[in-house]
Amino acid sequence: MKASATANTLPEMYKQIDDSQKRMKEFFLKQGFTEEEINIRQPKIDDRQAQLYNEYQNPGSQRYIAEFGMLIKSKKIDNVKKAVKGIGELVGQGVSLSSNDVEYIYTKLNIIKPQMIEEATTEARKAADKFAWNSRSFITGIKHAEQGLFTIEPVHYYTQEVKNVRVVTTVEYVLL
């Protein structure tokens, strides 16, 4: 989650960032996350006055703009969903959110990889058998086999936590 703040002095900026980070941390603790799951991201502060062209384009604008945020690393998917639904509470507390993107990462690929390769190989053999049958040939064996790319993608945009895992395999058979 990213937030932003603007101010004319660095002490004002620091106070805004500190207040927003405290509110964000309290919000996530209230959602059931632990201190260890909440990671504060360092702020990135831009000095608009240092960018001479900006003063001419936006006279009277705040001198400093900052982007900062928090990264939540958790296996508590229900808590994440609950937090996303209640994120408006932070806006109501004066936190200026610039992004509340959620990314669900699948971490158990090595557990399912052997079964997926087995299934892919079985399906390749079925296809080869069909080619052999249609061409009145028979399969003598595998000429070359290669495990390709595994892809992990959300099943649907609205259910980012549900993943579709695919593997691409290439198997060349010799037909006689």
N, CA, C and O atoms as a DFTB+ gen file, in Angstrom:
704 C
 N C O
     1  1       0.840      -1.154       0.000
     2  2       0.000       0.000       0.000
     3  2       0.896       1.230       0.000
     4  3       1.863       1.312       0.757
     5  1       0.559       2.176      -0.856
     6  2       1.336       3.405      -0.943
     7  2       0.461       4.582      -0.543
     8  3      -0.748       4.594      -0.777
     9  1       1.107       5.578       0.071
    10  2       0.433       6.810       0.440
    11  2       1.327       7.967       0.029
    12  3       2.503       7.783      -0.286
    13  1       0.752       9.158       0.036
    14  2       1.538      10.324      -0.325
    15  2       1.217      11.484       0.604
    16  3       0.192      11.497       1.285
    17  1       2.124      12.461       0.612
    18  2       1.941      13.661       1.436
    19  2       2.670      14.806       0.756
    20  3       3.631      14.595       0.016
    21  1       2.203      16.021       1.014
    22  2       2.868      17.210       0.507
    23  2       3.028      18.206       1.649
    24  3       2.209      18.259       2.566
    25  1       4.097      18.994       1.575
    26  2       4.351      20.019       2.595
    27  2       5.368      21.022       2.060
    28  3       6.042      20.773       1.060
    29  1       5.463      22.159       2.745
    30  2       6.437      23.180       2.356
    31  2       7.748      23.069       3.092
    32  3       8.753      23.626       2.648
    33  1       7.766      22.347       4.237
    34  2       9.009      22.171       4.985
    35  2       9.193      20.693       5.293
    36  3       8.231      19.927       5.348
    37  1      10.449      20.310       5.492
    38  2      10.731      18.906       5.819
    39  2      10.155      18.498       7.173
    40  3       9.655      17.379       7.288
    41  1      10.197      19.350       8.212
    42  2       9.554      18.946       9.467
    43  2       8.047      18.694       9.311
    44  3       7.510      17.760       9.908
    45  1       7.363      19.528       8.509
    46  2       5.936      19.296       8.238
    47  2       5.757      17.949       7.521
    48  3       4.858      17.171       7.841
    49  1       6.633      17.701       6.551
    50  2       6.570      16.457       5.784
    51  2       6.766      15.257       6.708
    52  3       6.008      14.289       6.651
    53  1       7.781      15.327       7.552
    54  2       8.057      14.227       8.471
    55  2       6.846      13.948       9.354
    56  3       6.487      12.790       9.569
    57  1       6.217      14.997       9.863
    58  2       5.047      14.819      10.742
    59  2       3.910      14.130       9.992
    60  3       3.272      13.222      10.525
    61  1       3.659      14.558       8.759
    62  2       2.593      13.926       7.967
    63  2       2.888      12.448       7.712
    64  3       2.013      11.595       7.862
    65  1       4.130      12.161       7.326
    66  2       4.511      10.766       7.063
    67  2       4.377       9.937       8.326
    68  3       3.806       8.846       8.298
    69  1       4.899      10.446       9.433
    70  2       4.853       9.729      10.707
    71  2       3.413       9.468      11.144
    72  3       3.079       8.356      11.552
    73  1       2.553      10.501      11.059
    74  2       1.144      10.330      11.440
    75  2       0.451       9.296      10.562
    76  3      -0.281       8.440      11.059
    77  1       0.686       9.380       9.252
    78  2       0.042       8.431       8.332
    79  2       0.534       7.007       8.569
    80  3      -0.259       6.066       8.565
    81  1       1.846       6.846       8.776
    82  2       2.380       5.505       9.020
    83  2       1.820       4.910      10.305
    84  3       1.525       3.716      10.358
    85  1       1.672       5.731      11.339
    86  2       1.085       5.236      12.594
    87  2      -0.350       4.782      12.355
    88  3      -0.750       3.719      12.830
    89  1      -1.124       5.575      11.626
    90  2      -2.519       5.200      11.346
    91  2      -2.584       3.912      10.521
    92  3      -3.411       3.037      10.776
    93  1      -1.705       3.816       9.538
    94  2      -1.681       2.622       8.693
    95  2      -1.322       1.389       9.529
    96  3      -1.961       0.344       9.404
    97  1      -0.312       1.513      10.367
    98  2       0.114       0.380      11.196
    99  2      -0.994      -0.031      12.154
   100  3      -1.264      -1.222      12.310
   101  1      -1.644       0.945      12.803
   102  2      -2.772       0.640      13.705
   103  2      -3.889      -0.073      12.947
   104  3      -4.479      -1.030      13.449
   105  1      -4.172       0.398      11.745
   106  2      -5.216      -0.211      10.927
   107  2      -4.908      -1.685      10.666
   108  3      -5.772      -2.545      10.838
   109  1      -3.670      -1.973      10.249
   110  2      -3.321      -3.364       9.936
   111  2      -3.245      -4.238      11.181
   112  3      -3.590      -5.418      11.117
   113  1      -2.809      -3.701      12.292
   114  2      -2.826      -4.471      13.545
   115  2      -4.263      -4.809      13.918
   116  3      -4.551      -5.914      14.378
   117  1      -5.162      -3.849      13.717
   118  2      -6.581      -4.064      14.016
   119  2      -7.190      -5.122      13.086
   120  3      -8.162      -5.784      13.450
   121  1      -6.618      -5.279      11.890
   122  2      -7.117      -6.278      10.937
   123  2      -6.599      -7.686      11.257
   124  3      -6.977      -8.651      10.592
   125  1      -5.736      -7.802      12.273
   126  2      -5.257      -9.123      12.689
   127  2      -3.852      -9.463      12.251
   128  3      -3.420     -10.604      12.418
   129  1      -3.127      -8.516      11.700
   130  2      -1.747      -8.771      11.311
   131  2      -0.825      -8.526      12.498
   132  3      -1.156      -7.771      13.412
   133  1       0.332      -9.171      12.471
   134  2       1.304      -9.007      13.548
   135  2       2.347      -7.966      13.156
   136  3       2.472      -7.603      11.987
   137  1       3.086      -7.497      14.145
   138  2       4.172      -6.532      13.897
   139  2       5.155      -7.081      12.859
   140  3       5.657      -6.336      12.018
   141  1       5.426      -8.391      12.925
   142  2       6.388      -9.008      12.014
   143  2       5.892      -9.026      10.566
   144  3       6.700      -9.063       9.638
   145  1       4.582      -9.000      10.368
   146  2       4.021      -9.035       9.017
   147  2       3.945      -7.648       8.380
   148  3       3.734      -7.531       7.173
   149  1       4.114      -6.609       9.178
   150  2       3.992      -5.232       8.704
   151  2       5.384      -4.648       8.501
   152  3       6.159      -4.524       9.449
   153  1       5.693      -4.293       7.268
   154  2       7.001      -3.732       6.923
   155  2       6.818      -2.305       6.425
   156  3       6.127      -2.072       5.433
   157  1       7.433      -1.356       7.109
   158  2       7.339       0.047       6.722
   159  2       8.335       0.311       5.600
   160  3       9.515      -0.023       5.707
   161  1       7.845       0.913       4.530
   162  2       8.701       1.253       3.391
   163  2       9.231       2.663       3.587
   164  3       8.508       3.552       4.037
   165  1      10.470       2.856       3.254
   166  2      11.098       4.166       3.409
   167  2      10.472       5.177       2.450
   168  3      10.167       4.844       1.304
   169  1      10.282       6.411       2.918
   170  2       9.680       7.421       2.046
   171  2      10.633       7.889       0.949
   172  3      11.851       7.924       1.124
   173  1      10.046       8.240      -0.168
   174  2      10.778       8.856      -1.266
   175  2      10.270      10.290      -1.344
   176  3       9.098      10.522      -1.639
   177  1      11.147      11.245      -1.079
   178  2      10.754      12.649      -1.021
   179  2      11.375      13.397      -2.188
   180  3      12.583      13.323      -2.415
   181  1      10.542      14.117      -2.924
   182  2      11.009      14.951      -4.029
   183  2      10.876      16.409      -3.644
   184  3       9.865      16.830      -3.082
   185  1      11.905      17.168      -3.951
   186  2      11.919      18.610      -3.722
   187  2      11.530      19.275      -5.041
   188  3      12.335      19.334      -5.970
   189  1      10.307      19.770      -5.119
   190  2       9.824      20.379      -6.359
   191  2      10.577      21.662      -6.693
   192  3      10.690      22.034      -7.861
   193  1      11.087      22.331      -5.676
   194  2      11.821      23.565      -5.937
   195  2      13.126      23.285      -6.679
   196  3      13.623      24.129      -7.425
   197  1      13.665      22.105      -6.468
   198  2      14.895      21.713      -7.159
   199  2      14.639      21.470      -8.642
   200  3      15.567      21.456      -9.450
   201  1      13.390      21.283      -8.981
   202  2      13.003      21.090     -10.374
   203  2      12.462      22.416     -10.884
   204  3      11.265      22.676     -10.771
   205  1      13.305      23.241     -11.430
   206  2      12.963      24.617     -11.786
   207  2      11.722      24.725     -12.668
   208  3      10.922      25.645     -12.502
   209  1      11.562      23.816     -13.578
   210  2      10.412      23.899     -14.484
   211  2       9.097      23.795     -13.724
   212  3       8.090      24.353     -14.161
   213  1       9.086      23.090     -12.594
   214  2       7.849      22.863     -11.856
   215  2       7.306      24.142     -11.230
   216  3       6.090      24.331     -11.191
   217  1       8.171      25.019     -10.743
   218  2       7.716      26.257     -10.111
   219  2       6.934      27.107     -11.114
   220  3       5.970      27.779     -10.747
   221  1       7.351      27.073     -12.371
   222  2       6.653      27.855     -13.383
   223  2       5.329      27.213     -13.773
   224  3       4.380      27.912     -14.130
   225  1       5.261      25.900     -13.706
   226  2       4.031      25.199     -14.082
   227  2       2.999      25.216     -12.967
   228  3       1.802      25.295     -13.245
   229  1       3.424      25.144     -11.723
   230  2       2.509      25.050     -10.587
   231  2       2.850      26.081      -9.518
   232  3       3.269      25.704      -8.424
   233  1       2.686      27.360      -9.800
   234  2       3.022      28.341      -8.777
   235  2       2.135      28.157      -7.547
   236  3       0.934      27.911      -7.658
   237  1       2.756      28.283      -6.373
   238  2       1.999      28.161      -5.131
   239  2       1.826      26.733      -4.638
   240  3       1.212      26.520      -3.592
   241  1       2.347      25.752      -5.360
   242  2       2.190      24.369      -4.917
   243  2       3.167      24.062      -3.776
   244  3       4.128      24.799      -3.555
   245  1       2.915      22.993      -3.074
   246  2       3.770      22.578      -1.963
   247  2       5.166      22.241      -2.485
   248  3       5.313      21.717      -3.589
   249  1       6.178      22.541      -1.693
   250  2       7.562      22.325      -2.129
   251  2       7.917      20.837      -2.184
   252  3       8.529      20.380      -3.149
   253  1       7.535      20.088      -1.157
   254  2       7.928      18.683      -1.068
   255  2       6.729      17.776      -1.320
   256  3       5.600      18.075      -0.931
   257  1       7.012      16.667      -1.979
   258  2       6.009      15.613      -2.142
   259  2       6.690      14.294      -1.789
   260  3       7.826      14.039      -2.188
   261  1       5.988      13.479      -1.047
   262  2       6.565      12.206      -0.606
   263  2       5.637      11.054      -0.953
   264  3       4.413      11.187      -0.938
   265  1       6.248       9.931      -1.264
   266  2       5.511       8.690      -1.432
   267  2       6.116       7.692      -0.451
   268  3       7.335       7.548      -0.367
   269  1       5.266       7.021       0.272
   270  2       5.715       6.086       1.301
   271  2       4.640       5.018       1.449
   272  3       3.591       5.091       0.808
   273  1       4.897       4.047       2.275
   274  2       3.874       3.026       2.450
   275  2       4.290       1.886       3.339
   276  3       5.256       1.958       4.098
   277  1       3.512       0.822       3.210
   278  2       3.744      -0.390       3.994
   279  2       3.590      -1.592       3.092
   280  3       2.817      -1.592       2.134
   281  1       4.344      -2.609       3.427
   282  2       4.272      -3.880       2.736
   283  2       3.852      -4.915       3.771
   284  3       4.512      -5.081       4.796
   285  1       2.762      -5.603       3.500
   286  2       2.266      -6.637       4.407
   287  2       2.609      -7.981       3.793
   288  3       2.176      -8.283       2.681
   289  1       3.377      -8.785       4.498
   290  2       3.696     -10.144       4.056
   291  2       3.012     -11.097       5.022
   292  3       3.395     -11.200       6.187
   293  1       2.000     -11.788       4.525
   294  2       1.208     -12.644       5.400
   295  2       0.586     -13.789       4.609
   296  3       0.361     -13.685       3.403
   297  1       0.318     -14.862       5.304
   298  2      -0.406     -15.991       4.719
   299  2      -1.883     -15.932       5.084
   300  3      -2.642     -16.842       4.750
   301  1      -2.297     -14.866       5.770
   302  2      -3.677     -14.699       6.238
   303  2      -4.528     -14.041       5.152
   304  3      -4.793     -12.840       5.201
   305  1      -4.947     -14.831       4.184
   306  2      -5.686     -14.309       3.042
   307  2      -6.996     -13.656       3.472
   308  3      -7.364     -12.613       2.932
   309  1      -7.703     -14.244       4.428
   310  2      -8.964     -13.649       4.886
   311  2      -8.737     -12.276       5.511
   312  3      -9.554     -11.371       5.340
   313  1      -7.641     -12.121       6.227
   314  2      -7.319     -10.817       6.820
   315  2      -7.001      -9.789       5.735
   316  3      -7.372      -8.620       5.844
   317  1      -6.312     -10.239       4.691
   318  2      -5.973      -9.338       3.580
   319  2      -7.256      -8.853       2.917
   320  3      -7.406      -7.659       2.659
   321  1      -8.181      -9.765       2.640
   322  2      -9.451      -9.394       2.017
   323  2     -10.218      -8.409       2.895
   324  3     -10.779      -7.431       2.402
   325  1     -10.237      -8.673       4.176
   326  2     -10.935      -7.796       5.128
   327  2     -10.296      -6.407       5.128
   328  3     -11.000      -5.398       5.140
   329  1      -8.974      -6.357       5.114
   330  2      -8.265      -5.072       5.108
   331  2      -8.556      -4.290       3.832
   332  3      -8.774      -3.080       3.885
   333  1      -8.561      -4.968       2.687
   334  2      -8.832      -4.301       1.417
   335  2     -10.227      -3.685       1.425
   336  3     -10.416      -2.562       0.959
   337  1     -11.204      -4.421       1.955
   338  2     -12.579      -3.901       2.015
   339  2     -12.689      -2.690       2.931
   340  3     -13.501      -1.800       2.678
   341  1     -11.889      -2.641       3.988
   342  2     -11.993      -1.561       4.956
   343  2     -10.996      -0.436       4.766
   344  3     -10.843       0.414       5.643
   345  1     -10.315      -0.422       3.624
   346  2      -9.236       0.536       3.411
   347  2      -9.725       1.979       3.427
   348  3      -8.946       2.889       3.708
   349  1     -10.982       2.198       3.135
   350  2     -11.549       3.546       3.165
   351  2     -11.439       4.198       4.536
   352  3     -11.433       5.424       4.652
   353  1     -11.353       3.371       5.571
   354  2     -11.186       3.883       6.936
   355  2      -9.926       4.744       7.039
   356  3      -9.923       5.767       7.724
   357  1      -8.874       4.334       6.369
   358  2      -7.627       5.108       6.386
   359  2      -7.803       6.456       5.704
   360  3      -7.299       7.471       6.185
   361  1      -8.509       6.467       4.599
   362  2      -8.771       7.725       3.899
   363  2      -9.569       8.649       4.816
   364  3      -9.308       9.850       4.882
   365  1     -10.533       8.082       5.516
   366  2     -11.327       8.857       6.467
   367  2     -10.499       9.437       7.606
   368  3     -10.889      10.428       8.222
   369  1      -9.365       8.823       7.881
   370  2      -8.468       9.314       8.925
   371  2      -7.432      10.297       8.373
   372  3      -6.554      10.753       9.105
   373  1      -7.536      10.618       7.092
   374  2      -6.636      11.597       6.503
   375  2      -5.420      11.037       5.806
   376  3      -4.533      11.799       5.421
   377  1      -5.348       9.719       5.628
   378  2      -4.221       9.117       4.916
   379  2      -4.521       9.192       3.422
   380  3      -5.532       8.665       2.958
   381  1      -3.641       9.845       2.676
   382  2      -3.825      10.022       1.239
   383  2      -3.222       8.820       0.512
   384  3      -2.016       8.775       0.269
   385  1      -4.058       7.859       0.172
   386  2      -3.578       6.644      -0.490
   387  2      -3.351       6.893      -1.973
   388  3      -4.204       7.460      -2.655
   389  1      -2.204       6.467      -2.461
   390  2      -1.930       6.583      -3.892
   391  2      -2.028       5.229      -4.578
   392  3      -2.089       5.159      -5.805
   393  1      -2.042       4.158      -3.802
   394  2      -2.187       2.817      -4.356
   395  2      -2.500       1.846      -3.223
   396  3      -1.893       1.908      -2.154
   397  1      -3.439       0.963      -3.462
   398  2      -3.719      -0.091      -2.483
   399  2      -3.737      -1.445      -3.183
   400  3      -4.572      -2.302      -2.894
   401  1      -2.796      -1.618      -4.110
   402  2      -2.683      -2.865      -4.851
   403  2      -2.344      -4.020      -3.916
   404  3      -1.568      -3.873      -2.971
   405  1      -2.937      -5.156      -4.200
   406  2      -2.679      -6.370      -3.438
   407  2      -2.108      -7.393      -4.407
   408  3      -2.630      -7.579      -5.507
   409  1      -1.042      -8.049      -3.997
   410  2      -0.432      -9.077      -4.824
   411  2      -0.397     -10.371      -4.019
   412  3       0.168     -10.418      -2.926
   413  1      -0.999     -11.409      -4.563
   414  2      -0.981     -12.719      -3.925
   415  2       0.085     -13.548      -4.627
   416  3       0.062     -13.691      -5.850
   417  1       1.009     -14.088      -3.861
   418  2       2.118     -14.848      -4.417
   419  2       1.966     -16.316      -4.046
   420  3       1.803     -16.657      -2.875
   421  1       2.020     -17.187      -5.061
   422  2       1.943     -18.626      -4.829
   423  2       3.329     -19.127      -4.448
   424  3       4.295     -18.888      -5.173
   425  1       3.434     -19.813      -3.325
   426  2       4.744     -20.186      -2.789
   427  2       4.997     -21.693      -2.737
   428  3       6.008     -22.116      -2.177
   429  1       4.119     -22.505      -3.295
   430  2       4.270     -23.952      -3.151
   431  2       4.462     -24.663      -4.484
   432  3       4.026     -25.802      -4.653
   433  1       5.112     -23.995      -5.427
   434  2       5.310     -24.590      -6.742
   435  2       6.086     -25.894      -6.672
   436  3       5.737     -26.853      -7.361
   437  1       7.120     -25.950      -5.865
   438  2       7.941     -27.168      -5.788
   439  2       7.161     -28.375      -5.275
   440  3       7.537     -29.516      -5.547
   441  1       6.095     -28.137      -4.548
   442  2       5.273     -29.248      -4.045
   443  2       4.454     -29.862      -5.178
   444  3       4.317     -31.083      -5.249
   445  1       3.914     -29.032      -6.057
   446  2       3.039     -29.547      -7.119
   447  2       3.774     -29.816      -8.432
   448  3       3.215     -30.432      -9.340
   449  1       5.005     -29.365      -8.537
   450  2       5.759     -29.493      -9.795
   451  2       5.865     -30.944     -10.294
   452  3       5.570     -31.179     -11.465
   453  1       6.267     -31.928      -9.478
   454  2       6.381     -33.303      -9.991
   455  2       5.066     -33.847     -10.559
   456  3       5.064     -34.491     -11.608
   457  1       3.954     -33.591      -9.873
   458  2       2.657     -34.069     -10.348
   459  2       2.275     -33.374     -11.660
   460  3       1.725     -34.006     -12.561
   461  1       2.562     -32.101     -11.762
   462  2       2.227     -31.383     -12.989
   463  2       3.037     -31.900     -14.178
   464  3       2.502     -32.043     -15.277
   465  1       4.315     -32.178     -13.964
   466  2       5.158     -32.710     -15.044
   467  2       4.661     -34.095     -15.457
   468  3       4.633     -34.425     -16.642
   469  1       4.271     -34.895     -14.474
   470  2       3.726     -36.221     -14.776
   471  2       2.461     -36.106     -15.625
   472  3       2.310     -36.820     -16.617
   473  1       1.559     -35.212     -15.238
   474  2       0.325     -35.021     -16.005
   475  2       0.619     -34.509     -17.416
   476  3      -0.002     -34.958     -18.379
   477  1       1.553     -33.582     -17.541
   478  2       1.901     -33.038     -18.853
   479  2       2.489     -34.126     -19.744
   480  3       2.182     -34.190     -20.935
   481  1       3.329     -34.977     -19.174
   482  2       3.938     -36.072     -19.924
   483  2       2.870     -37.076     -20.369
   484  3       2.905     -37.567     -21.498
   485  1       1.935     -37.373     -19.486
   486  2       0.832     -38.287     -19.812
   487  2      -0.002     -37.726     -20.957
   488  3      -0.363     -38.458     -21.878
   489  1      -0.310     -36.432     -20.907
   490  2      -1.101     -35.807     -21.975
   491  2      -0.326     -35.786     -23.292
   492  3      -0.915     -35.963     -24.359
   493  1       0.976     -35.575     -23.228
   494  2       1.809     -35.603     -24.441
   495  2       1.782     -37.005     -25.051
   496  3       1.713     -37.151     -26.272
   497  1       1.835     -38.021     -24.214
   498  2       1.803     -39.411     -24.705
   499  2       0.465     -39.714     -25.375
   500  3       0.425     -40.388     -26.404
   501  1      -0.639     -39.214     -24.792
   502  2      -1.961     -39.421     -25.397
   503  2      -2.020     -38.781     -26.782
   504  3      -2.550     -39.369     -27.725
   505  1      -1.470     -37.570     -26.898
   506  2      -1.464     -36.888     -28.193
   507  2      -0.614     -37.666     -29.198
   508  3      -1.001     -37.821     -30.357
   509  1       0.539     -38.150     -28.753
   510  2       1.416     -38.928     -29.639
   511  2       0.724     -40.221     -30.073
   512  3       0.824     -40.617     -31.234
   513  1       0.023     -40.880     -29.146
   514  2      -0.718     -42.095     -29.496
   515  2      -1.775     -41.806     -30.565
   516  3      -1.981     -42.606     -31.477
   517  1      -2.435     -40.663     -30.442
   518  2      -3.467     -40.281     -31.414
   519  2      -2.836     -40.033     -32.788
   520  3      -3.376     -40.463     -33.807
   521  1      -1.673     -39.328     -32.814
   522  2      -0.962     -39.128     -34.069
   523  2      -0.571     -40.471     -34.681
   524  3      -0.744     -40.693     -35.880
   525  1      -0.050     -41.353     -33.853
   526  2       0.377     -42.671     -34.351
   527  2      -0.823     -43.438     -34.908
   528  3      -0.732     -44.022     -35.988
   529  1      -1.916     -43.443     -34.205
   530  2      -3.117     -44.147     -34.642
   531  2      -3.624     -43.586     -35.972
   532  3      -3.930     -44.344     -36.892
   533  1      -3.711     -42.263     -36.068
   534  2      -4.222     -41.621     -37.287
   535  2      -3.306     -41.836     -38.491
   536  3      -3.775     -41.867     -39.629
   537  1      -2.020     -41.981     -38.248
   538  2      -1.077     -42.166     -39.353
   539  2      -0.702     -43.633     -39.552
   540  3       0.171     -43.951     -40.360
   541  1      -1.353     -44.508     -38.826
   542  2      -1.093     -45.947     -38.903
   543  2       0.386     -46.252     -38.636
   544  3       1.024     -47.041     -39.332
   545  1       0.893     -45.593     -37.602
   546  2       2.282     -45.774     -37.180
   547  2       2.282     -46.281     -35.749
   548  3       1.234     -46.490     -35.138
   549  1       3.478     -46.471     -35.240
   550  2       3.576     -46.788     -33.824
   551  2       4.742     -46.001     -33.230
   552  3       5.669     -45.603     -33.935
   553  1       4.673     -45.787     -31.914
   554  2       5.672     -44.982     -31.218
   555  2       6.822     -45.884     -30.793
   556  3       6.620     -46.933     -30.180
   557  1       8.049     -45.447     -31.137
   558  2       9.214     -46.232     -30.718
   559  2       9.835     -45.679     -29.434
   560  3      10.573     -46.386     -28.747
   561  1       9.547     -44.452     -29.117
   562  2      10.090     -43.873     -27.889
   563  2      10.203     -42.362     -27.971
   564  3       9.835     -41.745     -28.971
   565  1      10.716     -41.782     -26.903
   566  2      10.890     -40.332     -26.838
   567  2      12.230     -39.969     -27.474
   568  3      13.269     -40.530     -27.126
   569  1      12.189     -39.035     -28.400
   570  2      13.411     -38.537     -29.030
   571  2      14.020     -37.417     -28.171
   572  3      15.234     -37.358     -27.979
   573  1      13.164     -36.544     -27.665
   574  2      13.632     -35.402     -26.873
   575  2      12.484     -34.926     -25.979
   576  3      11.334     -34.872     -26.413
   577  1      12.801     -34.586     -24.740
   578  2      11.784     -34.046     -23.826
   579  2      12.382     -32.875     -23.066
   580  3      13.572     -32.854     -22.750
   581  1      11.529     -31.901     -22.781
   582  2      12.003     -30.687     -22.130
   583  2      10.894     -30.092     -21.273
   584  3       9.757     -29.933     -21.718
   585  1      11.250     -29.769     -20.040
   586  2      10.299     -29.062     -19.178
   587  2      10.394     -27.600     -19.522
   588  3      11.481     -27.022     -19.521
   589  1       9.268     -27.002     -19.815
   590  2       9.253     -25.590     -20.177
   591  2       8.903     -24.695     -19.002
   592  3       9.245     -24.974     -17.853
   593  1       8.244     -23.660     -19.310
   594  2       7.920     -22.601     -18.374
   595  2       6.712     -22.943     -17.514
   596  3       5.708     -23.457     -18.008
   597  1       6.821     -22.652     -16.226
   598  2       5.669     -22.700     -15.334
   599  2       5.098     -21.296     -15.265
   600  3       5.847     -20.335     -15.089
   601  1       3.793     -21.159     -15.399
   602  2       3.157     -19.855     -15.242
   603  2       2.164     -19.924     -14.096
   604  3       1.463     -20.920     -13.915
   605  1       2.122     -18.858     -13.335
   606  2       1.190     -18.755     -12.214
   607  2       0.430     -17.443     -12.404
   608  3       1.009     -16.361     -12.314
   609  1      -0.866     -17.554     -12.667
   610  2      -1.681     -16.376     -12.946
   611  2      -2.996     -16.463     -12.192
   612  3      -3.470     -17.555     -11.880
   613  1      -3.586     -15.306     -11.901
   614  2      -4.908     -15.333     -11.267
   615  2      -5.934     -15.935     -12.228
   616  3      -5.854     -15.738     -13.441
   617  1      -6.885     -16.660     -11.675
   618  2      -7.948     -17.237     -12.489
   619  2      -8.808     -16.112     -13.056
   620  3      -9.253     -16.179     -14.202
   621  1      -9.037     -15.081     -12.248
   622  2      -9.861     -13.951     -12.651
   623  2      -9.360     -12.694     -11.960
   624  3      -8.796     -12.766     -10.868
   625  1      -9.561     -11.558     -12.583
   626  2      -9.111     -10.283     -12.028
   627  2      -9.669     -10.034     -10.620
   628  3      -8.977      -9.476      -9.769
   629  1     -10.903     -10.442     -10.379
   630  2     -11.554     -10.165      -9.104
   631  2     -11.228     -11.178      -8.014
   632  3     -11.583     -10.972      -6.854
   633  1     -10.562     -12.261      -8.370
   634  2     -10.150     -13.251      -7.379
   635  2      -8.650     -13.479      -7.524
   636  3      -8.217     -14.557      -7.931
   637  1      -7.869     -12.471      -7.194
   638  2      -6.424     -12.522      -7.358
   639  2      -5.781     -13.623      -6.511
   640  3      -4.694     -14.100      -6.837
   641  1      -6.447     -14.025      -5.431
   642  2      -5.846     -15.022      -4.555
   643  2      -5.987     -16.446      -5.091
   644  3      -5.311     -17.352      -4.605
   645  1      -6.855     -16.657      -6.086
   646  2      -7.028     -17.976      -6.698
   647  2      -6.137     -18.024      -7.934
   648  3      -6.282     -17.213      -8.849
   649  1      -5.219     -18.977      -7.950
   650  2      -4.221     -19.031      -9.011
   651  2      -4.431     -20.226      -9.934
   652  3      -4.924     -21.278      -9.527
   653  1      -4.044     -20.028     -11.174
   654  2      -4.017     -21.084     -12.175
   655  2      -2.545     -21.341     -12.480
   656  3      -1.841     -20.438     -12.931
   657  1      -2.075     -22.558     -12.238
   658  2      -0.677     -22.896     -12.459
   659  2      -0.604     -23.818     -13.671
   660  3      -1.300     -24.831     -13.737
   661  1       0.247     -23.454     -14.629
   662  2       0.402     -24.227     -15.859
   663  2       1.870     -24.539     -16.081
   664  3       2.753     -23.796     -15.653
   665  1       2.112     -25.651     -16.757
   666  2       3.465     -25.977     -17.191
   667  2       3.400     -26.301     -18.678
   668  3       2.449     -26.921     -19.155
   669  1       4.413     -25.876     -19.385
   670  2       4.530     -26.205     -20.801
   671  2       5.671     -27.202     -20.930
   672  3       6.789     -26.946     -20.483
   673  1       5.378     -28.330     -21.540
   674  2       6.421     -29.326     -21.791
   675  2       6.467     -29.603     -23.290
   676  3       5.460     -29.510     -23.992
   677  1       7.641     -29.939     -23.748
   678  2       7.818     -30.313     -25.150
   679  2       8.367     -31.736     -25.161
   680  3       9.422     -32.024     -24.596
   681  1       7.624     -32.608     -25.817
   682  2       8.054     -34.002     -25.920
   683  2       7.999     -34.396     -27.388
   684  3       6.954     -34.293     -28.030
   685  1       9.123     -34.844     -27.910
   686  2       9.192     -35.325     -29.307
   687  2       9.270     -36.854     -29.274
   688  3      10.135     -37.437     -28.621
   689  1       8.339     -37.483     -29.998
   690  2       8.330     -38.933     -30.098
   691  2       8.765     -39.343     -31.495
   692  3       8.620     -38.586     -32.455
   693  1       9.302     -40.561     -31.594
   694  2       9.662     -41.119     -32.894
   695  2       8.535     -42.056     -33.310
   696  3       8.177     -42.988     -32.590
   697  1       7.983     -41.781     -34.500
   698  2       6.921     -42.620     -35.041
   699  2       7.451     -43.436     -36.214
   700  3       8.145     -42.905     -37.081
   701  1       7.126     -44.723     -36.241
   702  2       7.494     -45.600     -37.365
   703  2       6.259     -46.198     -37.980
   704  3       6.355     -46.963     -38.938
